[in-house]
Amino acid sequence: MTIQIYELCGANTDLLFSPHCWKARMAVAHKGLPWQAVPVPFTGVATVEGGESRRVPVMRDGDTVIEESYAIAQYLEATYPDAPSLFNGKGGEALSIHFINWAQTAIHPEVAKLAMLDIYKSLAPKDQEFFRTGREKMLGCTLEEFDAKHPKNGDSLGKALVSLELTLKNQKFIGGESPLFADYAAFGALQWLRICSGKDYLVKDTAVAAWFDSLLDMYDGMARKGIVAA
Ligand SMILES: N[C@@H](CCC(=O)N[C@@H](CS)C(=O)NCC(=O)O)C(=O)O
Protein backbone atom coordinates (compact mmCIF):
# COMPACT_ATOMS: atom_id res chain seq x y z
CA MET A 1 0.00 0.00 0.00
CA THR A 2 1.22 3.48 -0.87
CA ILE A 3 2.22 5.59 2.11
CA GLN A 4 0.74 9.08 2.16
CA ILE A 5 2.74 12.01 3.55
CA TYR A 6 0.82 15.21 4.25
CA GLU A 7 3.23 17.99 3.37
CA LEU A 8 3.12 21.77 3.57
CA CYS A 9 2.67 23.43 0.16
CA GLY A 10 2.77 26.87 -1.41
CA ALA A 11 0.26 28.60 -3.70
CA ASN A 12 1.51 26.12 -6.25
CA THR A 13 0.61 22.85 -4.55
CA ASP A 14 3.66 21.19 -6.12
CA LEU A 15 5.91 23.54 -4.16
CA LEU A 16 6.59 21.32 -1.15
CA PHE A 17 9.10 23.06 1.06
CA SER A 18 8.79 22.11 4.73
CA PRO A 19 12.08 20.97 6.32
CA HIS A 20 10.32 18.50 8.60
CA CYS A 21 8.30 17.05 5.73
CA TRP A 22 11.53 16.57 3.77
CA LYS A 23 12.97 14.60 6.67
CA ALA A 24 9.94 12.29 6.58
CA ARG A 25 10.00 12.00 2.82
CA MET A 26 13.71 11.13 2.69
CA ALA A 27 13.14 8.56 5.44
CA VAL A 28 10.39 6.83 3.45
CA ALA A 29 12.54 6.91 0.28
CA HIS A 30 15.49 5.52 2.30
CA LYS A 31 13.31 2.54 3.23
CA GLY A 32 12.44 2.06 -0.46
CA LEU A 33 8.70 2.31 0.20
CA PRO A 34 6.12 3.61 -2.29
CA TRP A 35 4.73 6.95 -1.15
CA GLN A 36 2.78 9.94 -2.36
CA ALA A 37 2.70 13.52 -1.13
CA VAL A 38 -0.61 15.03 -0.07
CA PRO A 39 -0.11 18.82 -0.32
CA VAL A 40 -1.54 20.85 2.57
CA PRO A 41 -1.49 24.67 2.82
CA PHE A 42 -0.78 26.33 6.20
CA THR A 43 -4.49 26.97 6.71
CA GLY A 44 -5.28 23.30 6.05
CA VAL A 45 -2.87 21.76 8.56
CA ALA A 46 -5.36 21.75 11.44
CA THR A 47 -7.80 19.59 9.44
CA VAL A 48 -5.37 16.88 8.32
CA GLU A 49 -6.65 13.39 9.19
CA GLY A 50 -9.65 14.81 11.05
CA GLY A 51 -7.64 17.44 12.93
CA GLU A 52 -5.36 15.04 14.83
CA SER A 53 -2.31 17.27 14.45
CA ARG A 54 -1.51 20.98 14.27
CA ARG A 55 1.73 20.28 12.45
CA VAL A 56 2.89 18.40 9.40
CA PRO A 57 4.33 15.99 8.41
CA VAL A 58 1.60 13.50 9.15
CA MET A 59 1.98 10.09 7.56
CA ARG A 60 -0.65 7.46 6.82
CA ASP A 61 0.53 3.88 6.29
CA GLY A 62 -2.57 1.71 5.86
CA ASP A 63 -4.57 2.13 9.07
CA THR A 64 -1.70 3.75 10.95
CA VAL A 65 -1.37 7.52 11.22
CA ILE A 66 1.84 9.00 12.64
CA GLU A 67 2.62 12.66 13.31
CA GLU A 68 6.06 14.29 13.64
CA SER A 69 9.08 13.54 11.47
CA TYR A 70 11.22 11.77 14.07
CA ALA A 71 8.25 9.65 15.20
CA ILE A 72 7.71 8.76 11.54
CA ALA A 73 11.34 7.66 11.22
CA GLN A 74 11.07 5.56 14.39
CA TYR A 75 7.84 3.98 13.12
CA LEU A 76 9.44 3.16 9.76
CA GLU A 77 12.47 1.63 11.46
CA ALA A 78 10.31 -0.58 13.69
CA THR A 79 7.82 -1.54 10.99
CA TYR A 80 10.26 -2.17 8.13
CA PRO A 81 13.33 -3.61 9.89
CA ASP A 82 14.54 -5.46 6.78
CA ALA A 83 14.78 -2.29 4.69
CA PRO A 84 17.95 -0.14 5.02
CA SER A 85 18.28 1.22 8.54
CA LEU A 86 17.68 4.89 9.30
CA PHE A 87 19.70 4.75 12.51
CA ASN A 88 22.08 1.76 12.49
CA GLY A 89 21.10 0.83 16.01
CA LYS A 90 20.10 2.51 19.25
CA GLY A 91 23.26 4.66 19.39
CA GLY A 92 22.53 6.09 15.94
CA GLU A 93 18.94 6.69 16.94
CA ALA A 94 20.08 8.66 19.98
CA LEU A 95 22.64 10.62 17.95
CA SER A 96 20.05 11.63 15.39
CA ILE A 97 18.27 13.58 18.13
CA HIS A 98 21.40 15.72 18.39
CA PHE A 99 21.35 16.42 14.64
CA ILE A 100 17.63 17.23 14.67
CA ASN A 101 18.24 19.75 17.44
CA TRP A 102 21.40 21.08 15.80
CA ALA A 103 19.63 21.62 12.44
CA GLN A 104 16.78 23.40 14.17
CA THR A 105 18.95 25.67 16.27
CA ALA A 106 21.88 26.27 13.88
CA ILE A 107 20.44 26.05 10.34
CA HIS A 108 16.75 26.93 10.65
CA PRO A 109 17.42 30.46 11.99
CA GLU A 110 19.79 31.06 9.06
CA VAL A 111 17.14 29.90 6.60
CA ALA A 112 14.68 32.29 8.23
CA LYS A 113 17.15 35.19 7.84
CA LEU A 114 17.70 34.40 4.17
CA ALA A 115 14.26 33.34 3.05
CA MET A 116 11.51 34.60 5.36
CA LEU A 117 10.05 36.80 2.63
CA ASP A 118 10.55 34.13 -0.03
CA ILE A 119 8.51 31.70 2.08
CA TYR A 120 5.79 34.33 2.48
CA LYS A 121 5.73 35.11 -1.25
CA SER A 122 5.41 31.43 -2.16
CA LEU A 123 2.09 31.08 -0.28
CA ALA A 124 -1.52 31.56 -1.40
CA PRO A 125 -3.14 34.83 -0.13
CA LYS A 126 -5.08 33.12 2.69
CA ASP A 127 -1.94 31.37 3.89
CA GLN A 128 0.11 34.55 3.57
CA GLU A 129 -2.21 36.22 6.05
CA PHE A 130 -1.94 33.25 8.44
CA PHE A 131 1.84 33.13 8.09
CA ARG A 132 2.31 36.89 8.51
CA THR A 133 0.15 37.06 11.64
CA GLY A 134 1.88 34.12 13.35
CA ARG A 135 5.45 34.98 12.36
CA GLU A 136 5.22 38.71 13.09
CA LYS A 137 3.93 37.92 16.58
CA MET A 138 6.88 35.56 17.07
CA LEU A 139 9.48 37.95 15.59
CA GLY A 140 8.15 41.12 17.20
CA CYS A 141 8.47 43.02 13.90
CA THR A 142 7.10 42.88 10.37
CA LEU A 143 8.40 40.28 7.92
CA GLU A 144 9.87 43.12 5.86
CA GLU A 145 11.68 44.61 8.89
CA PHE A 146 13.09 41.19 9.77
CA ASP A 147 14.20 40.64 6.18
CA ALA A 148 15.92 44.03 5.96
CA LYS A 149 18.06 43.25 9.03
CA HIS A 150 19.79 40.30 7.41
CA PRO A 151 22.24 40.36 4.51
CA LYS A 152 21.62 37.82 1.78
CA ASN A 153 25.20 36.76 1.11
CA GLY A 154 25.10 33.39 2.88
CA ASP A 155 28.11 34.20 5.14
CA SER A 156 26.18 33.60 8.32
CA LEU A 157 24.85 30.29 6.96
CA GLY A 158 28.42 29.29 6.07
CA LYS A 159 29.50 29.90 9.68
CA ALA A 160 26.62 27.77 10.95
CA LEU A 161 27.76 24.94 8.68
CA VAL A 162 31.42 24.88 9.77
CA SER A 163 31.13 21.77 11.96
CA LEU A 164 29.25 19.90 9.21
CA GLU A 165 31.93 20.95 6.70
CA LEU A 166 34.71 19.59 8.94
CA THR A 167 32.85 16.30 9.38
CA LEU A 168 32.10 15.86 5.69
CA LYS A 169 35.71 16.52 4.70
CA ASN A 170 36.49 13.12 6.18
CA GLN A 171 33.37 11.08 5.50
CA LYS A 172 30.74 11.04 2.78
CA PHE A 173 27.74 11.36 5.06
CA ILE A 174 26.99 12.13 8.69
CA GLY A 175 26.09 8.44 8.82
CA GLY A 176 29.48 7.42 7.32
CA GLU A 177 29.51 5.65 3.95
CA SER A 178 25.76 6.11 3.45
CA PRO A 179 23.16 8.51 4.84
CA LEU A 180 21.17 8.01 8.03
CA PHE A 181 18.25 10.00 9.45
CA ALA A 182 20.78 12.46 10.92
CA ASP A 183 21.74 13.40 7.35
CA TYR A 184 18.11 14.04 6.49
CA ALA A 185 17.71 16.34 9.51
CA ALA A 186 20.38 18.67 8.10
CA PHE A 187 19.33 18.08 4.50
CA GLY A 188 15.69 19.01 5.20
CA ALA A 189 16.74 22.44 6.45
CA LEU A 190 18.90 23.20 3.41
CA GLN A 191 16.33 21.81 0.99
CA TRP A 192 13.77 24.17 2.56
CA LEU A 193 16.12 27.08 1.74
CA ARG A 194 16.79 25.79 -1.78
CA ILE A 195 13.09 25.36 -2.60
CA CYS A 196 11.80 28.63 -1.11
CA SER A 197 14.60 30.89 -2.29
CA GLY A 198 15.26 29.27 -5.66
CA LYS A 199 18.91 30.13 -4.96
CA ASP A 200 22.03 28.16 -4.25
CA TYR A 201 23.48 29.54 -1.02
CA LEU A 202 25.98 26.72 -0.45
CA VAL A 203 29.55 27.66 -1.31
CA LYS A 204 30.73 25.72 -4.35
CA ASP A 205 33.49 23.13 -3.95
CA THR A 206 32.80 22.65 -0.26
CA ALA A 207 32.21 19.24 1.31
CA VAL A 208 28.73 20.40 2.38
CA ALA A 209 27.80 21.33 -1.21
CA ALA A 210 29.04 17.94 -2.49
CA TRP A 211 27.10 16.10 0.25
CA PHE A 212 23.94 18.11 -0.46
CA ASP A 213 24.24 17.38 -4.20
CA SER A 214 24.62 13.67 -3.57
CA LEU A 215 21.45 13.67 -1.43
CA LEU A 216 19.57 15.55 -4.15
CA ASP A 217 20.57 12.78 -6.56
CA MET A 218 19.59 9.89 -4.30
CA TYR A 219 16.44 7.83 -4.72
CA ASP A 220 16.24 8.50 -8.43
CA GLY A 221 16.86 12.21 -7.94
CA MET A 222 13.62 12.59 -5.98
CA ALA A 223 14.73 15.69 -4.08
CA ARG A 224 16.08 17.39 -7.21
CA LYS A 225 12.93 16.77 -9.26
CA GLY A 226 10.50 18.84 -7.18
CA ILE A 227 9.84 22.41 -8.26
CA VAL A 228 11.62 25.32 -6.60
CA ALA A 229 10.49 28.95 -6.32
CA ALA A 230 11.24 31.08 -9.36
N1 LIG B 1 8.90 18.55 15.35
C1 LIG B 1 7.95 18.56 14.27
C2 LIG B 1 7.84 19.96 13.72
C3 LIG B 1 6.74 20.05 12.65
C4 LIG B 1 6.48 21.47 12.20
O1 LIG B 1 6.88 22.45 12.87
N2 LIG B 1 5.83 21.59 11.05
C5 LIG B 1 5.50 22.88 10.50
C6 LIG B 1 5.84 22.90 9.02
S1 LIG B 1 7.58 22.98 8.77
C7 LIG B 1 4.01 23.09 10.58
O2 LIG B 1 3.25 22.17 10.41
N3 LIG B 1 3.58 24.32 10.81
C8 LIG B 1 2.19 24.65 10.84
C9 LIG B 1 1.97 26.01 11.43
O3 LIG B 1 2.94 26.74 11.65
O4 LIG B 1 0.80 26.34 11.62
C10 LIG B 1 8.41 17.56 13.19
O5 LIG B 1 9.62 17.31 13.09
O6 LIG B 1 7.57 16.99 12.50
Ligand as a Chemical Component Dictionary entry (heavy atoms), coordinates in Angstrom:
data_LIG
# 
_chem_comp.id                   LIG 
_chem_comp.type                 NON-POLYMER 
_chem_comp.pdbx_formal_charge   0 
_chem_comp.three_letter_code    LIG 
# 
loop_
_chem_comp_atom.comp_id 
_chem_comp_atom.atom_id 
_chem_comp_atom.alt_atom_id 
_chem_comp_atom.type_symbol 
_chem_comp_atom.charge 
_chem_comp_atom.model_Cartn_x 
_chem_comp_atom.model_Cartn_y 
_chem_comp_atom.model_Cartn_z 
_chem_comp_atom.pdbx_ordinal 
LIG N1  N1  N 0 8.900 18.546 15.353 1  
LIG C1  C1  C 0 7.955 18.561 14.271 2  
LIG C2  C2  C 0 7.837 19.960 13.719 3  
LIG C3  C3  C 0 6.744 20.049 12.655 4  
LIG C4  C4  C 0 6.485 21.474 12.200 5  
LIG O1  O1  O 0 6.881 22.451 12.867 6  
LIG N2  N2  N 0 5.830 21.590 11.053 7  
LIG C5  C5  C 0 5.497 22.884 10.495 8  
LIG C6  C6  C 0 5.840 22.901 9.020  9  
LIG S1  S1  S 0 7.580 22.975 8.766  10 
LIG C7  C7  C 0 4.007 23.092 10.580 11 
LIG O2  O2  O 0 3.248 22.174 10.408 12 
LIG N3  N3  N 0 3.579 24.317 10.811 13 
LIG C8  C8  C 0 2.188 24.654 10.843 14 
LIG C9  C9  C 0 1.965 26.011 11.426 15 
LIG O3  O3  O 0 2.937 26.741 11.651 16 
LIG O4  O4  O 0 0.804 26.337 11.620 17 
LIG C10 C10 C 0 8.411 17.561 13.194 18 
LIG O5  O5  O 0 9.624 17.312 13.094 19 
LIG O6  O6  O 0 7.568 16.989 12.503 20 
# 
loop_
_chem_comp_bond.comp_id 
_chem_comp_bond.atom_id_1 
_chem_comp_bond.atom_id_2 
_chem_comp_bond.value_order 
_chem_comp_bond.pdbx_ordinal 
LIG N1  C1  SING 1  
LIG C1  C2  SING 2  
LIG C1  C10 SING 3  
LIG C2  C3  SING 4  
LIG C3  C4  SING 5  
LIG C4  O1  DOUB 6  
LIG C4  N2  SING 7  
LIG N2  C5  SING 8  
LIG C5  C6  SING 9  
LIG C5  C7  SING 10 
LIG C6  S1  SING 11 
LIG C7  O2  DOUB 12 
LIG C7  N3  SING 13 
LIG N3  C8  SING 14 
LIG C8  C9  SING 15 
LIG C9  O3  DOUB 16 
LIG C9  O4  SING 17 
LIG C10 O5  DOUB 18 
LIG C10 O6  SING 19 
# 
